[in-house]
């Protein structure tokens, strides 16, 4: 499973999660830092990414358009880079189970 981190998450997270989530990136790293949510949504859909965000906007897009892409919605508020890395790594099994095995469109992580 490869993750596409939204602009509200640091690009510096990516190197720390690549072993667990190979192929992951962040929107600024692919030149989409000025892109709107719809463009990021479409990029994720076409390229097999799961979007990781702190925003509810992608949940709205999921309700409107369905899946893919799937969404990891971090409901933790602003946290340090280290805290986000820890959260993504410790939640890997739950993320995979919910999105892949159970086929749900979104997992909310608190």
C-alpha positions as CSV (number, residue, x, y, z in Angstrom):
1,X,0.0,0.0,0.0
2,X,1.5,3.4,-1.0
3,X,0.4,6.6,0.7
4,X,0.1,10.1,-0.7
5,X,0.5,12.5,2.1
6,X,-1.6,15.7,1.7
7,X,0.0,19.1,1.9
8,X,-1.0,19.4,5.5
9,X,1.5,16.7,6.4
10,X,5.3,17.2,6.2
11,X,7.2,15.9,3.2
12,X,9.9,14.9,5.7
13,X,7.7,12.1,6.9
14,X,8.1,10.1,3.7
15,X,11.6,8.6,4.2
16,X,10.6,7.3,7.6
17,X,7.5,5.4,6.3
18,X,8.9,4.0,3.0
19,X,9.8,0.6,4.5
20,X,6.3,0.1,5.7
21,X,4.6,1.8,2.8
22,X,6.8,1.4,-0.3
23,X,6.2,4.0,-3.0
24,X,4.7,6.6,-0.7
25,X,5.2,10.3,-1.3
26,X,3.8,13.7,-0.4
27,X,2.0,16.1,-2.8
28,X,4.8,18.7,-2.8
29,X,7.3,16.0,-3.8
30,X,5.3,15.3,-7.0
31,X,4.9,19.0,-7.8
32,X,1.2,19.3,-6.6
33,X,1.6,21.7,-3.7
34,X,-0.7,24.2,-5.4
35,X,-3.2,21.6,-6.7
36,X,-6.7,21.6,-5.4
37,X,-8.2,18.6,-3.6
38,X,-10.0,17.3,-6.8
39,X,-6.7,17.2,-8.7
40,X,-4.9,15.4,-5.9
41,X,-7.9,13.0,-5.6
42,X,-7.6,12.2,-9.4
43,X,-3.8,11.7,-9.2
44,X,-4.2,9.3,-6.3
45,X,-7.0,7.4,-8.1
46,X,-5.0,7.1,-11.3
47,X,-1.7,6.1,-9.5
48,X,-3.0,3.7,-6.9
49,X,-2.4,5.9,-3.8
50,X,-4.2,6.0,-0.5
51,X,-4.6,9.7,0.6
52,X,-3.4,10.5,4.1
53,X,-4.9,13.8,5.3
54,X,-6.0,15.8,8.3
55,X,-8.9,17.3,6.3
56,X,-12.5,16.2,6.0
57,X,-12.5,17.4,2.3
58,X,-11.4,14.1,1.0
59,X,-14.2,12.3,2.9
60,X,-16.6,14.5,1.0
61,X,-15.0,13.6,-2.3
62,X,-15.2,9.9,-1.4
63,X,-18.9,10.3,-0.6
64,X,-19.5,12.1,-3.9
65,X,-17.3,9.9,-6.2
66,X,-16.8,6.6,-4.4
67,X,-13.4,4.8,-4.3
68,X,-10.6,4.6,-5.2
69,X,-8.7,6.3,-3.8
70,X,-9.1,5.3,-0.2
71,X,-8.4,7.7,2.7
72,X,-6.6,7.7,6.0
73,X,-8.0,10.6,7.9
74,X,-5.8,11.6,10.8
75,X,-8.1,13.0,13.5
76,X,-5.3,13.8,15.9
77,X,-4.9,17.6,15.3
78,X,-1.6,19.1,14.7
79,X,1.2,16.8,15.9
80,X,4.9,16.6,15.4
81,X,6.5,14.8,12.5
82,X,7.7,12.1,14.9
83,X,4.2,11.6,16.3
84,X,2.7,11.3,12.8
85,X,5.3,8.8,11.7
86,X,4.7,6.7,14.9
87,X,1.0,6.8,14.3
88,X,1.2,5.7,10.7
89,X,3.6,2.9,11.5
90,X,1.7,1.6,14.6
91,X,-1.6,1.8,12.7
92,X,-0.4,-0.1,9.6
93,X,-2.2,-3.3,10.3
94,X,-5.5,-1.5,11.1
95,X,-5.1,0.6,8.0
96,X,-4.6,-2.4,5.8
97,X,-7.3,-4.5,7.4
98,X,-9.9,-1.7,7.1
99,X,-9.1,-0.5,3.6
100,X,-8.0,-3.6,1.9
101,X,-9.6,-6.6,3.6
102,X,-12.8,-4.9,4.7
103,X,-13.0,-2.7,1.6
104,X,-13.9,0.5,3.4
105,X,-13.3,3.8,1.8
106,X,-11.9,5.6,4.8
107,X,-10.3,4.9,8.1
108,X,-10.2,7.5,10.8
109,X,-7.3,7.4,13.2
110,X,-7.4,9.2,16.5
